[in-house]
Structure formats: structure tokens, C-alpha cells
Amino acid sequence: MAKYQGWTNYETFTVAVVLKNDRVWSDKIKAKGEELYAQDDTPLRLADWLRKIAQDRAPLDGSQDADTKCGGPMVYSTLLEHALGSVNWLEIAQDFLKQEE
């Protein structure tokens, strides 16, 4: 698989950059990492937490799509769901935990 800017893929790179540059989310992720630090599987738990937050906040049901052109809302929600499914959440979690050291 081809890397993108040192990350697993473009989707992972994009999510990582956005989360790192958003001070509020960056602080939330670091705090959650600290909360989970005592557990041996911290990176996995943090990755699962990140994935769940992203899925919960994404308009995957198409309800946010007012435009019915080009196949309607399902096109956009399907593409977004695929992109989020391609993100390497563990890699992002490990990167945030590495920053805390």
C-alpha cells in the first residue's frame, strides 16, 4: 500500500492533520490518552474511541445532503463512510500518544 506524507494513506493523513490542528480536539484526544494511559492496550482503546467519535459525528445517513443531484444523499454518505473506513485510527492514536511522551 502506498504511503502518503508518511501516513498509511491520504484519508489517515487528512484526519490526523485536522485533529492535530484543531486545538479543542487535540486537547480532548490527549486527555483521553492520559485517561487510558494505565491500560496496556491504550493505543487500541484510543483508536476505537477516535473511530466511534468520527462515526457518530459524520452525517452517514445522508440527512445533511439537501442536494438530490448526482445520485442523491446516498452518494455522499457512501463516499464519506468509505473514507472514514480507510482511516488508520490506530496510527493516529499512536501518534497522539507519542506526542505526550
C-alpha positions, -999 to +999 in steps of 0.1 A: +000+000+000+013+034-009+021+058+019+010+095+019+032+121+036+045+093+060+010+081+069-008+049+058-030+068+032-044+101+023-075+096+045-054+089+076-031+119+068-061+142+064-078+132+096-045+134+115-037+169+103-072+182+110-072+167+145-037+180+153-046+215+140-079+217+159-068+228+194-100+217+211-100+182+195-062+178+200-067+186+237-096+161+240-076+133+224-046+140+246-068+140+277-084+107+267-050+092+261-039+102+296-071+088+310-064+055+292-026+055+299-027+030+327-041+003+304-018-019+284-039-015+252-041+023+254-034+028+216-062+004+207-087+019+231-078+054+219-081+043+183-116+028+190-127+060+208-115+081+178-133+059+153-165+060+173-164+098+177-158+102+139-186+078+130-211+094+155-204+129+141-204+120+104-237+125+085-236+089+072-274+086+069-274+113+042-296+136+063-272+165+058-274+163+020-300+186+006-289+182-030-306+153-048-285+156-079-258+131-088-275+101-071-288+119-041-276+118-005-266+082-007-236+090-029-221+114-004-228+093+027-214+062+010-182+081+000-178+095+035-183+061+051-157+046+028-132+073+035-137+070+073-133+032+070-100+037+053-085+058+081-059+040+102-072+051+136-045+031+154-018+051+137-034+084+147-038+072+183-002+061+184+009+094+171-010+114+197+004+091+225+039+096+211+034+134+213+027+131+250+060+114+259 
